[in-house]
Amino acid sequence: MLKIQEIRELIKLIDQSSIDEFKYEHEGSVVSLKKNEIQTVQAAPVQQQVETRPVEVASAPAPAEQSKETATAAPAQKEEVQEKETDESLHKIKSPMVGTFYAKPSPDADNYVKKGDSVDEESIVCIIEAMKLFNEIEAEVKGEIVEILVEDGQLVEYDQPLFLVK
């Protein structure tokens, strides 16, 4: 276990660095440090108010400008995705964390998987970046990719379905 002086030094180092969260585990003991930056907390409500007002003003004329085709196409796409998500025979590969979804290992590389590809339990299907760490996500199931539910670079939530596998 760390001594009090070592913990104090860690706190000073974390406070002076750009690290927001630090976790240390050793022989069953855990030390977890998180920064609370008041500036970030105070800035969030101000941003929301600024963003909300223009959206409300801009969204009022938008329905009048939309054509009937675009108004009916969007709900049809959502219904199609919901039907595939609710199909009991399909397995959902879900995000194990909040982060940014990447379909390929680097911008110039091919996607890990495409619709119609076969995967097994250890196949890497994507990367999720969380706190500057790139986590490879495995399929954990054997089958065929039926649908990719998120776009490359999209933010994903914990437990959000990413792929449907048959």
CORVENHU-V338366 format. One record per run of one state. SS is the DSSP state (~ for helix, > for strand, _ for the rest). FROM is the first residue (numbers start at 1). LEN is the number of residues. Records with the same first field share a line. If there is no record, write none. Layout:
BEGIN
SS=FROM-LEN, FROM-LEN
END
This chain:
BEGIN
_=1-3, 17-4, 27-2, 35-3, 66-2, 87-4, 95-4, 103-1, 105-6, 112-6, 120-4, 131-2, 139-4, 149-6, 157-4, 166-1
~=4-13, 38-28, 68-19
>=21-6, 29-6, 91-4, 99-4, 104-1, 111-1, 118-2, 124-7, 133-6, 143-6, 155-2, 161-5
END
